Amino acid sequence: MDRKDEIIKLQMDVIQQMTESNLKRIADDLWGLPTLKAGGEPVVKQNDTKTGIGESTKPQEVPKPEPEVVETIEDLKKELESYIGLQIVKQEVESLVNLVTIQKLRVKNDLPVEDLSLHLVFSGNPGTGKTMIARLMSRIYKVLGILSKGHLVETDRSGLVAGYVGQTAIKTSEVIKKALGGVLFIDEAYALTGATENDYGQEAVNTLLKAMEDNRDDLVIIVAGYPALMRGFIKSNPGLESRFNRFLYFEDYSAKEMLDIFDMRCKQSGYTLDYDTHRQLEGYLQKFSENNLHFGNARGVRNLFERAVSAQANRLAKQKEVTRDELMKLTSEDVRIAAGEEKQAAKPADTLTNE
């Protein structure tokens, strides 16, 4: 072996030793376990004050999870009151909370109570806050001790109905299992009934009715949809009529309420409107409120706000320099484009829908 080969061999040996050492360190760092010598004896690492390597061979302690925030019924009532609009819904929820609270006191005092059905029917047009209130109700029921978890599982016909005989019951049961201890929220529930004779929606309904009976102490189901269609859905099955006897109607938002929602979004996101632009926006929302089913209530306001922000971004991107005030300001032009009144708008006016 010549000198050159000797040097290469020495380099390879050094590289191999370094590699083995690094692998041992990685194993120690990852698993918190001491590396072993060839004979199986643990290697005790010495502290390295410069690098911090080898400070401890003790397994790292798993950090304790953050303590769960304990909500009170007063907290949830305040949150409900902070929502814009929904006056009828607020009154009904308040009444339901009072009823359940007094019933629990009667039980505590060994007094007889009525067998309450806490399943709910939410009826109203899209964007009127049905899902938002369903989430709140799941938390309210948990605080009141009705539900053990208080979570919300959202679904619709597609999440419950399968395409073959026998599969719908399995699919629906899996969703119910996820919702146990909480609220199962079924949007557009009327789609489960009224189809052809060979439709499997009725199988889903039967599975739901059985689950409501079997898990009456730890499952609440909320069904939601358009008012007229939900009335037909409940009347389509005696089992549904007997279990769903509490109805919450969600009115369309007024133009003033939608303006308040837009202002709230501006405040939360750091945008401002001058007086004239605000009046202009008010006029658009007044027009849209005349056909709120088409516009989409709060959902339509959210879409309008997002289009205004997009229009502002397109406008400011053409400038060489942008000030902080300009970043915050939504102009009359931005609102016109968002409302579909400008030719250069990204989307035409008829896109102000829920489709």
Phi and psi in degrees as a GROMACS rama.xvg file:
@    title "Ramachandran Plot"
@    xaxis  label "Phi"
@    yaxis  label "Psi"
@TYPE xy
-80.5878  176.091  ASP-2
-60.4378  -38.999  ARG-3
-62.6095  -46.1397  LYS-4
-63.7466  -36.1348  ASP-5
-61.4005  -44.4313  GLU-6
-64.0601  -42.5024  ILE-7
-61.7039  -42.954  ILE-8
-62.0653  -42.7947  LYS-9
-60.9448  -41.9381  LEU-10
-62.8036  -41.3068  GLN-11
-65.0541  -38.913  MET-12
-62.764  -43.7167  ASP-13
-62.2885  -43.6277  VAL-14
-62.195  -41.694  ILE-15
-62.681  -43.7281  GLN-16
-62.6275  -42.9054  GLN-17
-64.0069  -40.6291  MET-18
-62.8967  -47.1  THR-19
-60.9579  -40.7641  GLU-20
-63.0679  -43.1369  SER-21
-65.8631  -40.1297  ASN-22
-62.8907  -39.7301  LEU-23
-63.9031  -40.9077  LYS-24
-64.8266  -42.3138  ARG-25
-60.9869  -44.0744  ILE-26
-60.6186  -40.8404  ALA-27
-65.016  -44.3395  ASP-28
-66.1386  -38.6951  ASP-29
-73.2838  -43.7808  LEU-30
-103.988  -10.0396  TRP-31
70.6564  22.4854  GLY-32
-112.705  146.259  LEU-33
-70.9189  141.05  PRO-34
-73.8457  161.014  THR-35
-111.939  146.828  LEU-36
-74.2827  173.96  LYS-37
-56.1684  -37.1495  ALA-38
-83.7413  3.40236  GLY-39
93.8845  2.36485  GLY-40
-80.7932  132.476  GLU-41
-61.1959  141.807  PRO-42
-92.2548  120.284  VAL-43
-89.4148  116.405  VAL-44
-80.3406  145.5  LYS-45
-92.3013  146.612  GLN-46
-65.6052  136.679  ASN-47
-116.648  102.213  ASP-48
-68.5582  -21.9276  THR-49
-80.946  -42.9  LYS-50
-100.209  -19.9313  THR-51
81.7332  1.43484  GLY-52
-77.292  139.06  ILE-53
78.8091  23.4565  GLY-54
-70.9343  -27.8165  GLU-55
-158.005  141.533  SER-56
-97.7752  1.71748  THR-57
-75.6747  136.896  LYS-58
-57.6684  140.904  PRO-59
-68.1635  138.479  GLN-60
-73.6588  137.098  GLU-61
-73.9174  126.266  VAL-62
-61.7643  141.508  PRO-63
-72.0715  139.581  LYS-64
-64.5405  151.832  PRO-65
-62.5817  139.057  GLU-66
-61.9352  140.312  PRO-67
-66.987  135.738  GLU-68
-73.1129  121.425  VAL-69
-90.974  115.434  VAL-70
-88.4541  155.07  GLU-71
-117.185  162.339  THR-72
-64.7109  -30.5839  ILE-73
-65.1956  -40.3619  GLU-74
-59.6049  -44.4377  ASP-75
-71.1821  -34.1655  LEU-76
-64.8691  -40.0228  LYS-77
-64.2244  -40.9326  LYS-78
-62.6736  -43.6649  GLU-79
-59.7948  -43.7748  LEU-80
-66.1015  -25.8662  GLU-81
-75.8153  -15.3895  SER-82
-68.9053  142.39  TYR-83
-76.1749  133.816  ILE-84
72.7937  -147.901  GLY-85
59.1625  35.6582  LEU-86
-61.9312  -44.2618  GLN-87
-64.8443  -42.3685  ILE-88
-63.4333  -42.6728  VAL-89
-58.9721  -42.6589  LYS-90
-64.8197  -41.9915  GLN-91
-66.89  -41.1585  GLU-92
-65.4464  -42.7837  VAL-93
-59.1311  -43.5591  GLU-94
-63.9741  -41.1964  SER-95
-66.0438  -42.3207  LEU-96
-60.9211  -44.454  VAL-97
-62.2714  -41.9454  ASN-98
-62.1624  -48.6392  LEU-99
-63.7104  -40.5728  VAL-100
-61.2714  -44.956  THR-101
-69.4045  -37.2355  ILE-102
-60.6804  -41.0514  GLN-103
-65.9857  -36.2624  LYS-104
-66.1529  -37.199  LEU-105
-64.855  -41.6238  ARG-106
-61.1688  -42.3821  VAL-107
-62.4592  -29.8175  LYS-108
-100.651  21.134  ASN-109
56.7474  40.493  ASP-110
-109.181  148.749  LEU-111
-67.7186  148.51  PRO-112
-133.221  154.936  VAL-113
-76.1995  151.787  GLU-114
-80.0725  101.919  ASP-115
-83.05  139.327  LEU-116
-103.136  116.873  SER-117
-101.374  8.67736  LEU-118
-72.4335  147.505  HIS-119
-129.575  150.599  LEU-120
-113.504  119.905  VAL-121
-103.522  121.558  PHE-122
-123.164  137.729  SER-123
165.312  166.85  GLY-124
-74.1344  164.453  ASN-125
-58.4418  145.452  PRO-126
80.2368  15.1105  GLY-127
-98.2517  7.85057  THR-128
97.4075  16.5371  GLY-129
-64.4574  -46.6695  LYS-130
-65.5643  -39.774  THR-131
-60.1593  -45.1668  MET-132
-70.1083  -33.1655  ILE-133
-61.6156  -41.1257  ALA-134
-62.4613  -42.4186  ARG-135
-65.0821  -40.626  LEU-136
-62.8999  -36.7658  MET-137
-62.2255  -37.9696  SER-138
-72.6717  -37.9035  ARG-139
-62.5419  -45.8294  ILE-140
-62.6674  -33.6304  TYR-141
-67.978  -46.2098  LYS-142
-61.1096  -35.8708  VAL-143
-77.4634  -4.43696  LEU-144
83.7025  13.2556  GLY-145
-83.1402  -37.4586  ILE-146
-116.561  145.557  LEU-147
-81.7245  -29.4573  SER-148
-111.962  -44.1503  LYS-149
77.7289  24.4366  GLY-150
-92.0716  170.342  HIS-151
-122.976  130.649  LEU-152
-114.247  120.155  VAL-153
-99.5345  138.293  GLU-154
-155.173  178.851  THR-155
-149.499  -166.804  ASP-156
-55.2105  -43.5863  ARG-157
-63.2517  -25.6126  SER-158
-84.2159  -8.95758  GLY-159
-116.108  -31.8274  LEU-160
-102.863  131.338  VAL-161
-103.365  178.748  ALA-162
-100.136  1.1611  GLY-163
-133.143  156.392  TYR-164
-58.8477  132.216  VAL-165
88.1969  -19.4709  GLY-166
-82.1688  -26.7714  GLN-167
-63.8137  -42.6944  THR-168
-61.2282  -39.6388  ALA-169
-66.7467  -46.1501  ILE-170
-63.5807  -43.846  LYS-171
-65.906  -41.1434  THR-172
-62.2373  -35.8291  SER-173
-65.1887  -39.9256  GLU-174
-66.8775  -42.6724  VAL-175
-59.9031  -42.0453  ILE-176
-59.1794  -40.9766  LYS-177
-65.2029  -30.1657  LYS-178
-88.0298  -10.7219  ALA-179
-56.1931  134.199  LEU-180
89.6356  -2.45907  GLY-181
-144.059  -151.706  GLY-182
-112.463  131.411  VAL-183
-99.2189  116.522  LEU-184
-106.046  115.998  PHE-185
-109.346  106.953  ILE-186
-83.2062  146.122  ASP-187
50.9082  48.2008  GLU-188
-62.667  -24.9258  ALA-189
-60.833  -19.7194  TYR-190
-68.9923  -10.5449  ALA-191
-78.7914  -17.4608  LEU-192
-127.66  168.568  THR-193
83.2347  8.1519  GLY-194
-90.5862  -159.865  ALA-195
-73.0904  169.822  THR-196
-63.0776  -30.6014  GLU-197
-87.8957  6.46199  ASN-198
-76.1207  148.806  ASP-199
-99.8295  9.73592  TYR-200
-62.7747  -37.0573  GLY-201
-64.9921  -31.0034  GLN-202
-63.3059  -38.2824  GLU-203
-65.5336  -41.7379  ALA-204
-61.7169  -45.3218  VAL-205
-62.3448  -38.7437  ASN-206
-66.3521  -39.1289  THR-207
-64.9378  -43.4842  LEU-208
-62.2378  -40.4511  LEU-209
-65.3277  -41.105  LYS-210
-65.3674  -36.1687  ALA-211
-64.4248  -34.0244  MET-212
-77.6027  -42.8963  GLU-213
-72.7354  -26.521  ASP-214
-123.25  37.8019  ASN-215
-64.3717  -20.1902  ARG-216
-92.1409  -6.4778  ASP-217
-150.722  33.8745  ASP-218
-154.241  129.264  LEU-219
-122.902  134.408  VAL-220
-113.975  131.238  ILE-221
-117.301  123.602  ILE-222
-107.182  145.591  VAL-223
-143.258  154.664  ALA-224
164.814  -171.302  GLY-225
-61.6503  142.644  TYR-226
-52.3386  -55.3031  PRO-227
-63.4594  -41.3519  ALA-228
-68.6258  -33.6579  LEU-229
-70.6989  -34.0997  MET-230
-62.7219  -43.6336  ARG-231
-64.556  -36.4015  GLY-232
-63.5397  -47.4998  PHE-233
-65.3351  -37.4379  ILE-234
-77.4191  -10.1268  LYS-235
-74.1626  -13.6167  SER-236
-148.231  123.878  ASN-237
-56.5255  -34.2186  PRO-238
-63.8234  -36.554  GLY-239
-68.4464  -41.8822  LEU-240
-62.283  -36.1535  GLU-241
-76.8096  -24.5593  SER-242
-99.7676  -26.2012  ARG-243
-109.303  93.8334  PHE-244
-122.44  14.2144  ASN-245
-121.506  120.659  ARG-246
-117.709  131.611  PHE-247
-117.346  120.171  LEU-248
-98.1262  128.168  TYR-249
-103.907  108.729  PHE-250
-72.2183  156.588  GLU-251
-64.5702  149.111  ASP-252
-74.0938  142.81  TYR-253
-77.2967  167.723  SER-254
-60.7036  -38.4173  ALA-255
-64.5448  -42.5874  LYS-256
-66.0215  -38.6282  GLU-257
-67.365  -35.5157  MET-258
-64.2127  -40.3709  LEU-259
-62.788  -38.1179  ASP-260
-65.3922  -41.9529  ILE-261
-63.1378  -43.9883  PHE-262
-61.7117  -39.0953  ASP-263
-63.9271  -40.9198  MET-264
-65.4284  -38.8056  ARG-265
-61.2665  -46.1003  CYS-266
-63.4171  -43.2509  LYS-267
-66.646  -31.4579  GLN-268
-102.575  0.452035  SER-269
79.1373  40.7114  GLY-270
-120.538  155.734  TYR-271
-132.999  156.097  THR-272
-126.428  137.294  LEU-273
-78.4615  174.215  ASP-274
-59.0227  -48.231  TYR-275
-64.5537  -40.234  ASP-276
-66.2726  -37.3376  THR-277
-63.9739  -43.031  HIS-278
-64.492  -38.3945  ARG-279
-62.8231  -45.0714  GLN-280
-61.2492  -41.1253  LEU-281
-58.6829  -39.0623  GLU-282
-65.8097  -42.512  GLY-283
-61.5304  -45.4905  TYR-284
-66.9577  -32.5584  LEU-285
-62.6411  -42.2572  GLN-286
-66.9663  -43.4619  LYS-287
-65.9388  -32.3911  PHE-288
-67.6189  -17.2413  SER-289
-71.8367  -18.5937  GLU-290
-137.384  64.7856  ASN-291
-68.0279  -27.2768  ASN-292
-61.8286  -39.0982  LEU-293
-74.2733  -40.6899  HIS-294
-75.4954  -41.7837  PHE-295
104.397  18.596  GLY-296
53.8465  -131.082  ASN-297
-63.9239  -32.5857  ALA-298
-65.1446  -38.8623  ARG-299
-64.8513  -37.5744  GLY-300
-63.825  -42.5711  VAL-301
-59.8492  -44.5985  ARG-302
-64.1032  -40.3728  ASN-303
-62.137  -44.029  LEU-304
-61.6994  -45.3908  PHE-305
-64.6797  -35.6279  GLU-306
-69.6828  -34.9468  ARG-307
-65.3162  -41.9562  ALA-308
-63.4042  -39.8896  VAL-309
-65.4877  -40.5749  SER-310
-63.5327  -40.3448  ALA-311
-61.2579  -42.2128  GLN-312
-63.1701  -42.8533  ALA-313
-63.4888  -37.0802  ASN-314
-70.0014  -46.8217  ARG-315
-72.1351  -25.862  LEU-316
-65.2574  -19.3372  ALA-317
-81.7222  -14.102  LYS-318
-86.1694  149.611  GLN-319
-74.7907  -39.2703  LYS-320
-129.15  142.973  GLU-321
-130.055  127.305  VAL-322
-86.4347  166.661  THR-323
-63.1523  -40.489  ARG-324
-62.7545  -38.3661  ASP-325
-67.7719  -34.8848  GLU-326
-65.0116  -28.3916  LEU-327
-89.324  -22.3311  MET-328
-91.1019  126.978  LYS-329
-97.2459  125.364  LEU-330
-95.4454  173.475  THR-331
-60.0294  -37.5798  SER-332
-63.8411  -42.5702  GLU-333
-59.5924  -42.932  ASP-334
-69.2351  -38.8768  VAL-335
-61.657  -43.657  ARG-336
-64.6665  -42.7812  ILE-337
-61.1712  -35.5852  ALA-338
-83.5182  -3.15898  ALA-339
82.5634  20.5986  GLY-340
-92.7075  -10.9022  GLU-341
-106.203  141.102  GLU-342
-63.8719  -32.901  LYS-343
-83.4975  7.60124  GLN-344
-62.3186  146.937  ALA-345
-66.0446  -31.2114  ALA-346
-133.451  146.311  LYS-347
-72.148  170.06  PRO-348
-62.8331  -30.2765  ALA-349
-74.349  2.61052  ASP-350
-86.6293  1.89912  THR-351
-80.5189  54.082  LEU-352
-129.534  -178.485  THR-353
-90.4862  -1.74392  ASN-354
